[in-house]
Amino acid sequence: MRPPTGLVTHMSKVEEIETAIEQLDVREQVRLLRDLPARLKISPEDVAALRNAESAFAFWENSEDAVYDDL
């Protein structure tokens, strides 16, 4: 749906970034995913801590709780 004539719509910076990421091929997306923590100034130690913490939530991956997955 097009905006009414004379009305200018602006995407937020985040929306612009999301759109740009969606247009990347898979190889470029993987590279971005690898490089993103450094670009966001997240330390390697923090990235490692986040990866280690993921396993703590593994018990939520079950069919009984699947109803909550999209909340």
PyMOL commands that set and color helices and strands:
alter all, ss='L'
color gray80, all
select helices_A, chain A and resi 13-23+26-39+44-60+63-68
alter helices_A, ss='H'
color red, helices_A
deselect
rebuild
show_as cartoon
